[in-house]
Every structure is written in structure tokens, then in C-alpha cells.
Amino acid sequence: MTKKRILVTSALPYINGIKHLGNLAGSMLPADVYARYQRARERETLFICATDEHGTPAELAALEEGLPVAEYCAKWWAVQKQLCEGFGLSFDHFGRSSSIQNRELTQHFAKVLWERGHIEERTTRQVYSLDDKRFLPDRYVIGTCPHCNYDRARGDQCENCTRVLDPADLKSPRSALSGSSQIELRDSKHLFLKQAAFSDELRKWIGTRTEWPNLVSSIALKWLDEGLQDRGITRDLAWGVPVNAETWGPNPQGKQPDAESLKGKVFYVWFDAPIEYIGATKEWADAAPESNSRDWKSWWQGDSARENVRYVEFMGKDNVPFHTVGFPVTILGANEKWKLVDQIKGFNWLNYYGGKFSTSQKRGIFMDTALEILPPDYWRWYLTANAPESADSSFTWQHFADTVNKDLADVLGNFVNRTLKFTDSKFGQAIPDGGTPGPKETKLTDELERRFGIYSVFLEEIQLRKAAAELRAIWVLGNEYLADAAPWTTIRTDRNAAALSIRTAFNLIRLFACLSSPVIPFAAGAMARSLNLNPKTLLWPKGKIAEELVVLKPGHTFNVPGQGDVMFAKISPEQIAAWETRFGNSGA
């Protein structure tokens, strides 16, 4: 049973530059499709995202651009926000993990966890670069992964096998700043979150998450089966949420933290980044202090949030461990009735010609160039219809063009365009009156009812590829009906019968707009406007589909596409060839 309030979060895109289509397909777009669907059902929905701004990559990227790191982050937050809006990502708030709200919440969680005995101090051996004259945080160290022998593994995680690492684990380590291998281990005091103590509680909790896809639960259980390790949550960096140990009380053993040794350190980015889901919600509330409806705690804390909010997270598989172990330990350890996630929708990777999209190596298609080339719904449809849910999927320009041409241009666009133009030429710019529904309409209605039910279930269950296939099948039903009714022929002998099929087709356009709005909202809006309807009225059908096919009455006016105007222009072989030349047709 779906709870009446829906909280949706997308994995936070990292601040370093423009995101590629793999980032879009693996979290932000599917989260948007789901949030739009829930809103269409008129369920109270809050969709939250933010940029992840702390950690060493931000420092390194800012250094490369010659900007102070805070200025660098502000610049790229604005760029990412604009691109997200260009793709129609309907966040209620797009925040920043460097916000004052997140800083205060992160410091609050750390204080509570310390005072409850779930954080402890440990002196660790940290990598120090003699040439750089500084400690090197984990991402500043690169080397060979001890598990898969990938030779550019980072000190926090191997992007090849996704195993979480410590810099000391790497073989042949070297500085990411200078490339120097003149590094050594030195003592440094840090804070550790005692994750291992929560192993049994996490296993029990994960066992209750029966909705999780196998991809998510298997990754979570693998971590537990291999033996959960405590995790260092501080780093020797200047950029991040400062450790404020001087404000903490004693732990259960009566020990105060060594505030002097911890001075100047910041919290590890993977400690503060998930807390930003809560922080961004508070940013949303603080942005409209006069609004009584923006009670951020009602979404996140207390019995009401636990009982009346369904919380769904979207992320790529590499983010799963931090959301099934690290963040839940923070929530459980604080013991303050914070909301735990109900459903985690994890995705495999979208690859580019079999190789990985890469921000650092600028391989693949990025959000800015995608919008430069084609309208957003072309990408939204393709990435939803080919969502990497059960396995990695691979983008090729030919497959992209085939999907767009066969689904959007030949099926949906063709149905809308020929209905509008034929009606204008034979009946004028108003829906004609005529005939009583007969066997053709009954057959159409029955099949639409069946398909609509399946489509709704797939969206509710967040099975996006299957949902897209059902949506296309619904569009196909419209084309098959029109081909069978053949008003362009029938009008010669039975004008009323032709008028009936045309009136039905117009109501199908409206229905298609309603059902398509979560996936291709721009096209849905265009369909609504062509029927002189407000796109905001495109709500999910509540009754029988037969009722949806009589909403638009005879005499209702519509707008005719201009000469040569089509909803979706086909992608030509020449365009494919040009894009393969520009972007490459290899994952190498």
C-alpha cells in the first residue's frame, strides 16, 4: 500500500563539471519519472537533490581551473542546475552540500554519535607526500587495486571493481597532485564510525526491505557477509564540514574528544553527503519561511515521518554501499527517530559503445551537448526505455536513432500529426460530432484498460524499461485503431463514422499526453496545448478508460501544426555519421 506522502531523492551529482548521460540515466532521470508519476496521481510528493561539493576532487578541479574551491563550486552548481532544468528534472529543491543547513546537521549527527559511543578516535597511519609537503587524503592517492589490479584505483574506492579501499591498501601508490611516489605513512588522529557494531541490526533491517531489487540487496549483503568494517569519517583537508569536537560532550565512558588534535580536519565527504538529503530538505523549507506547508522535519523525523512517508532513493550501483550501510548506521546510531529509506532503486551502468562514460576522461555524451543536439524528450525517452536496470547497457548512436525514430516519430508523433492535420482538412479546427461508439471502440477501450493497468503497476514498482514498453504499446493501440477505422476512407461513404473515429483519436491524444507526462513531459505539454488544454490538467486517470475517451466533446477546438512541423523529427543517417565523428564510436 503506497503511503500518502512520497519522498524522492536522487544520488547527488558531484560538483566537478558537467554530468554525462550515464549520471542522468542512473539516478536523476528515473527519480524524476517516478516523482512526476506520483504527482500525476495527486500524491503529496517531495523531490530532493543537490550537488555533492566536498572532498578532494573538488579541490583538485578548482586548482586546475585556478579558482578558490568555494567559487568553483558555486559556478558549477549554477551550471548543473540550469542543465537539470533543461532536461525537465522537476526537483522541488536542488541544494548544495556546502550549505549551512548541511554543515549544522552533519555536525549534529557527529556530536550525537560521539555522545552515544558510536564514534571513536583512532591514531592512523596516513599517506604523507614528501614532495607535496602534506598529508594526502584518500582520493589524492592513486595506485593499483589489490583486488582487481586496476592501475588507476583511487585511495577511497576502485571505480573498476567498486571495492571500497584505504590508501594504504593500494599497490605502487603515488600522489594524484604531483605523481610523486615519494610518499610515506605518518601518524594522524581521526574519527571512526563504528559500523561493525551495527552488522546484525543492518542485516535484520535489510531483510525487511523486500522491495529492494536484487542488485541493491546483493551488494548490501555482500558487504555484511565479508565482514563490516569501521569507517574513518574525517580527513586532513581544508574544504568540507569542519569537525567541531570542542562542542561535544563526553562519550558513555566519560571521555572527551581530543579537540586540539582534531582541529583543522573536516568530515569525510561520504559522511556528510547523504546527510545533505535532509540538509537540502531544510534548505527547501528555509527558502520559504512564510510557508506553513514546508515543515522539513515532518518528512524526516518522528513517528509521522516513519509511518506516513514512503522514502525512495535512486542511485547507481557504485553508490549502493554508502546508502545501505554508512548512512543507515548514521541514522540508526543517532536514535532520534529519523526516517530510514523504504525503497532503493539501484541501477547498473550505461556505457558508451561498451566502454565507460567518464567525466575525468571526457568520454561519451554530456548533458550540455545532448541538449545542444536534440530536445530533451529524445534523451528522456531513450534513457528510460533502455534503463540499465537488470544489467549494464550500452549506448550507440544507431540504437539511439532507431529507438527515437521507431517509437517517438513513427508511433506517437505520427498519430498526433495525422489526426490533427486530417481533421483540419476535412472537418475544420474543431472536433466533429457524429456516430455512436461500436465494436471497434469497445475493443480499443478494453485493450487500453488492460495496458493502462499494467503500465501503472510498472511505474509504481519502478520497472522503467517495462513501463516504457507498455507506454509504447498504448501508443500503438491508437495507431491500430485509426488504421482499422480508416476515417480518410470512411468519410466518403459515412461521415458520422469518420467523425466518431476522429473524436476518439482526439481523446486518445489527450490520454497519451496524460500517460506520457512522467517520461516525456515536454511532448506531453505540447500535445495538451495542441488541444487547447492546460498541461497542468494532465492527471492520472482515476476511473475507467472509457470515461477518458469522452472527455473532449464535439466542438472542442484545437491547433493545427504548421507546414512541415512534426512532434519528433526523424534522425537521419547523415546525423548519425556526423555525431559518430564528433563523439567517437568506440568506448576506448
C-alpha positions in Angstrom: 0.0 0.0 0.0 1.5 3.3 -1.1 1.8 5.8 1.8 0.2 9.2 1.2 3.4 11.2 1.1 6.3 10.3 -1.2 9.8 11.5 -0.6 12.2 11.0 -3.5 15.9 11.6 -3.5 18.4 11.2 -6.3 22.1 10.5 -5.7 23.9 13.8 -5.5 25.8 14.6 -8.7 29.3 15.5 -7.9 30.3 19.1 -8.4 33.2 18.6 -10.8 31.8 19.8 -14.1 29.0 18.7 -16.4 27.4 15.3 -15.9 27.3 12.7 -18.7 24.3 10.6 -19.8 25.3 7.8 -17.5 24.8 10.0 -14.5 21.4 11.1 -15.8 20.3 7.6 -16.6 21.5 6.1 -13.3 19.7 8.4 -10.8 18.3 11.8 -11.7 16.1 10.9 -14.7 14.5 7.8 -13.2 13.9 9.7 -10.0 12.2 12.4 -12.0 10.0 10.0 -13.9 8.9 8.4 -10.6 8.2 11.8 -8.9 6.3 13.1 -11.9 4.2 9.9 -11.9 3.4 10.3 -8.2 2.4 13.9 -8.7 0.2 12.9 -11.6 -1.6 10.6 -9.1 -2.1 13.7 -6.9 0.0 12.2 -4.1 2.0 14.7 -2.0 5.5 14.3 -3.3 8.8 16.0 -2.4 11.7 15.5 -4.8 15.1 16.5 -3.4 18.6 16.6 -5.0 21.8 18.7 -4.5 25.3 18.9 -5.7 27.9 17.0 -3.7 30.6 19.6 -3.2 33.1 18.3 -0.6 36.1 16.0 -1.0 39.3 16.1 -2.9 38.0 16.0 -6.5 36.5 19.5 -5.9 39.8 20.8 -4.6 41.8 19.3 -7.5 39.3 20.6 -10.1 39.3 24.1 -8.6 43.1 24.0 -8.5 43.1 23.1 -12.2 40.7 26.0 -13.1 42.6 28.4 -10.9 39.6 29.2 -8.7 39.1 29.2 -5.0 37.2 26.0 -4.2 34.1 27.8 -2.9 33.9 29.9 -6.0 34.4 26.9 -8.2 31.6 25.0 -6.5 29.2 28.0 -6.8 30.0 28.3 -10.5 29.3 24.6 -11.3 26.2 24.4 -9.1 24.6 27.0 -11.2 25.6 25.2 -14.4 24.3 21.9 -13.2 21.1 23.4 -12.0 20.5 25.0 -15.4 21.1 21.7 -17.2 18.9 19.8 -14.9 16.1 22.3 -15.7 16.8 21.9 -19.4 16.1 18.2 -19.1 12.9 18.9 -17.2 14.2 17.4 -13.9 11.4 18.6 -11.6 13.3 18.9 -8.3 11.3 20.7 -5.5 14.8 21.8 -4.4 18.3 21.4 -5.9 20.6 22.2 -3.0 24.3 22.2 -2.1 26.1 20.0 0.4 28.2 23.0 1.3 25.1 24.7 2.7 24.9 26.0 6.3 22.0 23.6 6.8 24.1 20.6 5.9 27.0 21.8 7.9 24.8 22.1 11.0 23.1 18.8 10.5 26.4 16.9 9.9 27.9 18.4 13.0 24.8 17.5 14.9 24.9 13.9 13.8 28.6 13.6 14.7 28.0 15.1 18.1 25.2 12.7 18.9 27.0 9.7 17.5 30.1 10.5 19.7 28.0 11.1 22.8 26.2 7.7 22.2 29.5 5.9 21.8 29.3 5.2 18.1 32.3 7.3 17.1 35.8 6.8 18.5 39.2 8.4 18.0 42.0 6.3 16.4 45.5 7.2 15.5 46.0 6.0 12.0 48.8 5.8 9.5 48.1 8.4 6.8 49.8 8.9 3.5 52.2 11.9 3.5 53.8 13.2 0.4 57.3 14.4 0.8 57.3 16.4 -2.4 53.9 17.9 -1.8 54.7 18.5 1.9 51.2 17.5 3.1 49.0 14.6 4.1 47.2 13.1 1.1 43.6 12.3 1.6 42.4 9.1 0.0 41.5 10.5 -3.4 44.8 12.2 -3.7 46.4 8.8 -3.7 46.2 6.6 -6.8 47.7 3.2 -7.4 46.9 -0.5 -8.3 43.8 -2.1 -6.8 44.8 -5.1 -4.6 41.6 -6.9 -5.7 41.3 -6.4 -9.5 44.8 -4.9 -10.4 43.2 -1.8 -12.0 46.2 0.6 -12.1 44.3 3.9 -11.6 42.3 3.0 -8.5 41.7 5.8 -6.0 42.5 5.6 -2.4 38.9 5.5 -1.4 37.3 3.2 -4.0 38.3 1.3 -7.1 36.0 2.6 -9.9 36.7 -0.7 -11.8 35.5 -3.3 -9.2 33.7 -0.8 -6.9 35.5 -2.2 -3.8 36.0 0.4 -1.0 39.7 0.9 -0.2 42.1 2.7 2.0 45.1 4.4 0.5 47.3 2.0 2.4 45.7 -0.9 0.5 47.0 0.3 -2.9 50.0 -1.2 -4.6 52.5 1.2 -6.1 50.8 4.3 -4.6 51.6 7.8 -5.9 50.4 11.3 -5.4 47.5 12.5 -7.6 48.8 16.0 -7.2 52.4 15.6 -8.4 52.6 12.0 -9.5 55.4 11.5 -7.0 55.9 8.1 -5.4 58.0 9.7 -2.7 55.3 9.1 -0.1 55.3 7.6 3.4 52.9 6.8 6.2 52.7 9.0 9.2 50.5 9.1 12.3 47.4 11.2 12.3 44.4 11.2 14.7 41.0 10.6 13.1 37.4 9.8 14.0 35.9 6.4 13.1 32.2 5.5 12.8 31.8 2.1 14.5 29.9 0.4 11.7 30.9 -3.2 12.7 28.7 -3.0 15.8 25.6 -2.5 13.6 26.2 -5.5 11.4 23.4 -7.6 13.0 20.9 -4.7 13.1 21.6 -3.8 9.5 21.2 -7.4 8.3 17.8 -7.6 10.1 16.7 -4.3 8.7 17.8 -5.2 5.1 15.8 -8.4 5.5 12.7 -6.3 5.9 13.3 -4.4 2.7 11.6 -6.9 0.4 11.0 -4.3 -2.3 14.7 -3.7 -3.0 15.9 -5.0 -6.4 18.4 -7.9 -6.2 21.1 -5.5 -7.4 20.8 -3.5 -4.2 20.2 -6.2 -1.6 23.0 -8.4 -3.0 25.5 -5.5 -2.8 24.4 -4.7 0.8 24.6 -8.3 1.9 27.9 -8.9 0.3 29.4 -6.1 2.4 27.9 -7.7 5.6 29.0 -11.2 4.5 32.6 -10.1 4.0 32.6 -8.5 7.5 31.6 -4.9 8.1 34.5 -2.6 8.9 34.5 0.6 10.9 34.9 3.6 8.7 37.1 6.7 9.1 34.9 9.8 8.8 37.4 12.6 9.0 40.1 13.8 6.6 43.1 16.1 6.6 41.5 18.7 4.3 40.6 22.4 4.4 37.4 22.1 2.3 34.5 20.4 3.9 32.3 20.4 7.0 34.7 21.3 9.9 35.0 18.9 12.9 33.6 20.8 15.9 34.7 18.4 18.6 35.1 21.2 21.1 31.3 21.4 21.4 30.8 17.7 22.1 30.0 16.2 25.5 31.6 13.1 26.9 31.0 9.6 25.4 29.5 6.9 27.5 32.9 6.1 29.0 33.2 9.7 30.2 35.9 10.6 27.6 36.0 14.0 25.9 37.3 14.1 22.3 40.8 15.3 21.6 39.5 18.6 20.1 43.0 20.0 19.7 44.2 17.1 17.5 41.0 17.1 15.5 41.2 20.9 14.9 41.5 21.7 11.2 40.1 18.4 10.0 36.8 18.0 8.1 34.3 15.2 7.8 34.7 12.7 5.1 32.5 13.5 2.1 30.7 10.2 2.3 29.7 11.0 5.8 28.2 14.4 5.1 26.9 13.8 1.5 23.9 11.6 2.4 23.0 13.9 5.3 22.5 16.5 2.6 19.3 14.8 1.6 18.0 16.1 5.0 20.0 19.3 4.6 18.5 20.1 1.2 15.0 19.5 2.6 15.8 22.0 5.3 17.1 24.4 2.6 13.8 24.0 0.8 11.9 24.8 3.9 14.2 27.8 4.8 13.8 29.2 1.3 10.1 29.9 2.1 9.9 30.6 5.8 6.4 32.1 5.5 5.1 28.8 4.1 3.3 26.6 6.8 3.4 23.7 4.4 7.2 23.4 4.4 7.8 21.5 7.6 11.1 19.7 6.8 11.0 17.6 9.9 7.6 16.1 9.0 9.4 14.4 6.1 12.4 13.2 8.1 11.8 12.8 11.8 9.3 11.5 14.2 6.6 8.8 14.2 4.6 10.7 11.5 7.5 10.6 9.0 8.2 6.9 9.8 4.5 5.9 9.3 3.2 8.3 6.6 6.2 8.9 4.3 7.4 6.5 1.7 11.1 7.3 1.1 12.6 6.2 -2.2 16.3 6.7 -3.2 17.7 6.4 -6.7 21.3 5.8 -7.4 23.9 3.9 -9.5 25.3 0.6 -8.2 28.6 2.2 -7.0 26.7 4.4 -4.5 24.7 1.5 -3.0 27.1 0.5 -0.2 27.1 4.0 1.3 23.3 4.1 1.3 22.7 0.6 2.6 25.5 0.7 5.3 27.1 4.1 6.0 24.0 6.4 6.0 21.7 3.9 7.8 24.3 3.5 10.5 24.3 7.3 11.0 20.5 7.2 11.2 20.3 4.2 13.5 23.1 5.3 15.7 21.7 8.7 16.3 18.5 7.1 17.7 16.4 10.2 17.1 13.5 8.7 15.1 15.0 9.8 11.7 13.4 8.3 8.6 15.1 5.2 7.1 14.8 4.6 3.4 11.9 2.3 2.2 13.0 1.6 -1.3 16.4 1.9 -3.0 16.3 1.8 -6.8 19.8 0.9 -7.9 21.0 1.0 -11.5 23.8 -0.7 -13.4 25.9 1.4 -15.7 25.0 2.9 -19.0 28.2 2.5 -21.1 29.3 4.2 -24.3 30.0 1.7 -27.0 30.8 -0.9 -24.4 33.3 1.4 -22.5 32.5 3.6 -19.5 31.3 7.1 -19.7 33.9 9.2 -18.0 33.8 12.7 -16.7 37.5 12.9 -16.0 38.4 11.5 -19.4 35.6 13.4 -21.2 34.4 10.2 -22.9 30.8 10.0 -24.0 27.9 12.4 -24.3 27.4 15.1 -21.7 24.2 16.9 -20.7 25.1 20.2 -22.3 26.0 18.8 -25.7 23.0 16.4 -25.6 20.7 19.4 -25.3 22.6 21.2 -28.0 22.0 18.4 -30.4 18.3 17.4 -29.7 15.4 18.3 -27.5 15.3 16.8 -24.0 12.5 14.3 -24.6 14.5 12.4 -27.2 17.0 11.6 -24.5 14.5 11.1 -21.7 12.6 8.5 -23.8 15.7 6.6 -24.9 17.3 6.5 -21.4 14.0 5.4 -19.8 13.3 2.8 -22.5 16.8 1.4 -22.1 17.3 2.0 -18.4 20.2 -0.2 -17.1 18.1 -2.0 -14.5 19.0 -5.7 -14.7 22.4 -5.3 -16.4 24.8 -2.7 -17.8 23.5 -1.3 -21.1 25.5 0.3 -23.9 24.7 3.5 -25.9 25.4 3.6 -29.6 24.2 6.3 -32.0 22.5 3.8 -34.3 20.5 2.3 -31.4 19.6 5.7 -30.1 18.4 6.8 -33.6 16.4 3.6 -34.1 14.6 4.0 -30.8 13.7 7.6 -31.4 12.6 7.0 -35.0 10.5 3.9 -34.3 8.9 4.9 -31.1 8.6 8.7 -31.0 8.5 9.6 -34.7 6.7 6.6 -36.3 4.3 5.8 -33.5 3.4 8.7 -31.2 4.3 11.7 -33.4 2.7 10.2 -36.5 -0.5 9.5 -34.7 -0.8 13.0 -33.3 0.2 14.8 -36.5 -2.0 12.9 -38.9 -5.0 13.2 -36.6 -4.7 17.0 -36.3 -4.0 17.6 -40.0 -6.6 15.3 -41.4 -9.3 16.7 -39.1 -8.4 20.3 -40.1 -8.6 19.4 -43.8 -11.9 17.6 -43.6 -13.8 19.0 -40.6 -12.1 22.3 -39.6 -10.4 23.2 -36.4 -12.9 21.7 -34.0 -13.7 18.1 -33.0 -16.6 16.9 -35.1 -19.9 15.4 -33.9 -21.0 12.0 -35.2 -21.6 8.3 -34.6 -22.2 6.2 -31.6 -19.3 4.0 -30.3 -19.4 0.5 -31.6 -17.3 -2.7 -31.6 -14.1 -1.0 -32.7 -14.3 1.4 -29.8 -15.2 -1.3 -27.3 -12.2 -3.4 -28.4 -9.9 -0.4 -28.1 -11.2 0.5 -24.7 -10.9 -3.0 -23.3 -7.3 -3.3 -24.5 -6.4 0.2 -23.3 -7.8 -0.6 -19.8 -5.6 -3.7 -19.7 -2.5 -2.0 -20.8 -3.1 1.0 -18.6 -3.3 -1.2 -15.5 0.0 -2.9 -16.4 1.7 0.4 -17.1 0.6 1.8 -13.8 1.9 -1.2 -11.9 5.3 -1.0 -13.6 5.6 2.7 -12.7 4.6 2.0 -9.1 7.2 -0.7 -8.9 9.8 1.4 -10.7 10.3 -1.1 -13.5 11.1 1.6 -16.1 12.0 -0.4 -19.1 8.8 -2.4 -18.8 6.8 0.7 -18.2 8.2 2.3 -21.4 7.4 -0.8 -23.4 3.8 -0.7 -22.1 3.5 3.1 -22.9 4.7 2.4 -26.4 2.2 -0.4 -26.7 -0.6 2.0 -25.7 0.5 4.4 -28.4 0.5 1.5 -30.9 -3.2 0.8 -30.0 -4.1 4.3 -31.1 -2.4 3.8 -34.5 -4.0 0.4 -34.9 -7.4 1.8 -34.1 -7.0 4.6 -36.6 -5.8 2.3 -39.3 -8.8 0.0 -38.7 -11.3 2.8 -38.6 -9.7 4.5 -41.6 -11.5 7.8 -41.4 -9.8 9.0 -44.6 -11.7 6.3 -46.5 -14.8 6.0 -44.4 -15.6 9.8 -44.8 -16.5 9.1 -48.4 -19.4 6.9 -47.5 -20.2 7.5 -43.8 -19.2 10.9 -42.5 -20.6 10.2 -39.0 -18.5 7.0 -38.6 -15.4 9.0 -39.7 -16.3 11.8 -37.2 -16.6 9.1 -34.4 -13.1 7.7 -35.1 -11.7 11.3 -35.2 -13.4 12.2 -31.9 -12.0 9.1 -30.3 -8.5 9.8 -31.7 -8.6 13.3 -30.2 -9.4 11.8 -26.8 -6.6 9.3 -27.3 -4.2 12.3 -27.8 -5.3 13.7 -24.5 -4.9 10.3 -22.8 -1.5 9.8 -24.4 -0.4 13.2 -23.0 -1.6 12.2 -19.5 0.2 8.8 -19.6 3.3 10.1 -21.2 3.8 13.1 -19.0 6.2 11.4 -16.5 8.6 10.2 -19.2 8.4 12.9 -21.9 6.8 15.9 -20.2 7.7 18.4 -23.0 5.9 16.4 -25.6 3.0 15.8 -23.2 2.7 19.6 -22.7 2.8 20.1 -26.5 0.0 17.6 -27.0 -2.1 19.3 -24.3 -1.5 22.8 -25.9 -2.4 21.4 -29.3 -5.8 20.5 -27.8 -6.1 23.9 -26.1 -5.6 22.3 -22.7 -3.5 23.4 -19.8 -0.7 20.8 -19.3 -1.2 21.1 -15.5 -4.5 19.3 -16.0 -2.8 16.1 -17.3 -3.6 14.0 -14.3 -3.7 10.2 -14.0 -7.0 8.5 -14.9 -9.0 7.8 -11.8 -11.9 5.9 -13.3 -12.5 3.6 -16.3 -10.6 4.3 -19.5 -13.9 4.5 -21.3 -14.5 7.8 -19.4 -11.2 9.2 -20.6 -12.3 8.7 -24.3 -15.3 11.1 -24.0 -13.7 14.0 -22.1 -13.2 16.1 -25.2 -16.6 16.9 -26.7 -17.7 17.8 -30.2 -16.9 21.4 -30.9 -13.7 21.5 -28.8 -11.2 23.5 -30.8 -7.6 22.5 -31.5 -4.4 24.0 -33.0 -3.0 22.7 -36.3 0.7 22.1 -36.8 2.4 24.4 -39.2 3.6 23.3 -42.6 6.4 20.8 -42.1 6.0 20.8 -38.3 6.2 17.4 -36.6 6.4 16.4 -33.0 9.5 14.4 -33.4 11.8 14.8 -36.4 13.5 11.6 -37.5 17.2 11.2 -37.0 18.9 10.8 -40.4 21.9 8.5 -41.3 23.8 11.7 -42.0 23.2 13.0 -38.5 24.4 9.6 -37.0 27.5 9.7 -39.1 28.3 13.3 -38.0 27.8 12.5 -34.3 29.9 9.4 -34.5 32.7 11.5 -36.0 32.3 14.2 -33.3 31.9 12.0 -30.3 33.6 8.8 -31.4 32.0 5.3 -31.9 34.1 3.4 -29.5 34.3 3.0 -25.8 38.0 3.2 -25.8 
